[in-house]
Amino acid sequence: MNPALQQDLARLFLRVTLGVLILLHGLAKLNGGLSGIPGMVAGAGLPGWLGYAVLIGEVLAPLLLIAGFHARIGGVLVAINMLVAVYLAHMGQLGSFNRGGGWALELQAMFFVAAVVVALTGPGRFSVNGR
């Protein structure tokens, strides 16, 4: 198989998988789970309304990733969203392990790294911007 085609397929699979998995979190929040986030943001000393920015990182950005429309921006937004999520909700787990023996923040880390990879490599040919 052509190496350029392999790279474009890899970018497509990474973008769409990351986008769908993050979007599921955003849809859950749209379906009634957003109420506690402004309180967490306010508890960190920031204006509570900034908590609604999670919808940018978990709804808008994943849609950008899935479509491959300005996917680098989508990747940056997801990466920022993951850093904020760790800061607000998971700081106590930084040095912890889960019941299976893995790092307690392995999901957040995987999302963060995948988002950074998309931001660095771009969407590939199979995207709205790649046409």
Summary of the structure (lengths in Angstrom):
residues: 131
radius of gyration: 15.8
end to end distance: 20.3
largest distance: 52.9
contacts: 420
relative contact order: 0.18
helix: 74%
strand: 2%
